[in-house]
Amino acid sequence: GDGRVVAATSGTIDDGYSYRYAAQMDTSLTVRGKDCRLTWSQLAIEWHMHCSYDAVVIKSDGAVVEKLCGYSVPPPMQLQGGSFTVEFTSDASTQKAGFKVDFACSA
């Protein structure tokens, strides 16, 4: 992926597309912020039982916390640690509306 890293205490992360995300995406964004709360406003990603086609993966300090796909907006997530990463991958077929998540960190 493109592996961007930012230092921020709050902001919004999304798939980067207003209508449908692109095929063959492989992006990641790491936020250096402590004790971050993630609040989801959108999740519409091609469903698979194991999220094998398209997926959003949330990591805290490099360890996988959650792998998401489908159409149910998840509840807020409280992440301990000094950083978190949002990775997004998509395959060649079936693009949906994507995801949007706000984050707020204590420092």
MIPAZA-553604 format. One record per residue (C-alpha): residue number from 1; residue in one letter; chain; x, y, z. Coordinates in steps of 0.001 Angstrom, whole numbers. Layout:
MIPAZA-553604
n  res  chain  px  py  pz
NUM  A  A  X  Y  Z;
...
end
This chain:
MIPAZA-553604
n  res  chain  px  py  pz
1  G  A  0  0  0;
2  D  A  951  3646  -2;
3  G  A  1679  3580  3723;
4  R  A  1107  7188  4758;
5  V  A  1789  8201  8350;
6  V  A  344  11273  10028;
7  A  A  500  12701  13524;
8  A  A  -2946  13969  14513;
9  T  A  -5345  14003  17443;
10  S  A  -8507  14072  15348;
11  G  A  -9699  13736  11783;
12  T  A  -11606  11639  9262;
13  I  A  -10417  8672  7230;
14  D  A  -12283  7321  4208;
15  D  A  -11692  5345  1035;
16  G  A  -10993  8514  -963;
17  Y  A  -13898  8240  -3394;
18  S  A  -17208  10054  -3205;
19  Y  A  -19362  7461  -4976;
20  R  A  -17666  4051  -5178;
21  Y  A  -14177  3014  -4279;
22  A  A  -11835  1796  -7004;
23  A  A  -10822  -1731  -7941;
24  Q  A  -7459  -3115  -6844;
25  M  A  -6982  -647  -4004;
26  D  A  -4236  -1194  -1450;
27  T  A  -3857  1744  887;
28  S  A  -2873  2276  4474;
29  L  A  -2827  5235  6808;
30  T  A  -1175  5179  10209;
31  V  A  -2125  7806  12763;
32  R  A  303  8519  15573;
33  G  A  -2069  9347  18417;
34  K  A  -2684  7896  21864;
35  D  A  -5876  6226  23089;
36  C  A  -7936  6893  19984;
37  R  A  -11687  6458  19614;
38  L  A  -12962  5529  16156;
39  T  A  -16543  6437  15275;
40  W  A  -17907  4985  12027;
41  S  A  -20415  6835  9862;
42  Q  A  -20283  4544  6816;
43  L  A  -19378  973  5998;
44  A  A  -20424  -469  2640;
45  I  A  -17814  -2942  1456;
46  E  A  -18305  -6094  -611;
47  W  A  -19344  -8816  1841;
48  H  A  -17583  -12138  2299;
49  M  A  -17676  -14418  5354;
50  H  A  -13951  -13870  5936;
51  C  A  -13777  -10434  4244;
52  S  A  -11539  -12038  1608;
53  Y  A  -12586  -9796  -1312;
54  D  A  -12558  -6225  -22;
55  A  A  -11768  -5249  3559;
56  V  A  -10903  -2539  6027;
57  V  A  -8378  -3722  8606;
58  I  A  -7850  -1786  11828;
59  K  A  -4539  -2262  13626;
60  S  A  -3430  -858  16971;
61  D  A  351  -606  17421;
62  G  A  680  -2951  14440;
63  A  A  -1594  -5723  15747;
64  V  A  -4889  -6499  13972;
65  V  A  -7888  -5443  16057;
66  E  A  -10682  -5819  13508;
67  K  A  -11238  -6827  9889;
68  L  A  -14390  -5305  8448;
69  C  A  -16565  -5757  5387;
70  G  A  -20280  -5836  4613;
71  Y  A  -22955  -3246  5240;
72  S  A  -23348  -2820  9009;
73  V  A  -21794  270  10534;
74  P  A  -19696  -990  13455;
75  P  A  -19949  430  16957;
76  P  A  -17282  2896  18119;
77  M  A  -13871  1402  18833;
78  Q  A  -11575  2497  21632;
79  L  A  -7957  1739  20751;
80  Q  A  -5252  1722  23392;
81  G  A  -1711  2342  22297;
82  G  A  353  5000  20593;
83  S  A  -797  4561  16991;
84  F  A  -3396  2904  14820;
85  T  A  -3508  1927  11162;
86  V  A  -6429  1725  8736;
87  E  A  -5716  -539  5765;
88  F  A  -8098  -852  2821;
89  T  A  -7888  -3409  46;
90  S  A  -10251  -4199  -2819;
91  D  A  -10248  -6821  -5547;
92  A  A  -11011  -6518  -9257;
93  S  A  -14805  -6777  -9038;
94  T  A  -17785  -5341  -7148;
95  Q  A  -17054  -1898  -5757;
96  K  A  -19400  -422  -3159;
97  A  A  -19773  2961  -1435;
98  G  A  -16865  2409  932;
99  F  A  -16194  3617  4446;
100  K  A  -15834  6712  6567;
101  V  A  -14554  6864  10134;
102  D  A  -13784  9770  12447;
103  F  A  -11074  9494  15053;
104  A  A  -10293  11422  18230;
105  C  A  -7188  10766  20309;
106  S  A  -6210  11961  23758;
107  A  A  -2744  13080  22637;
end
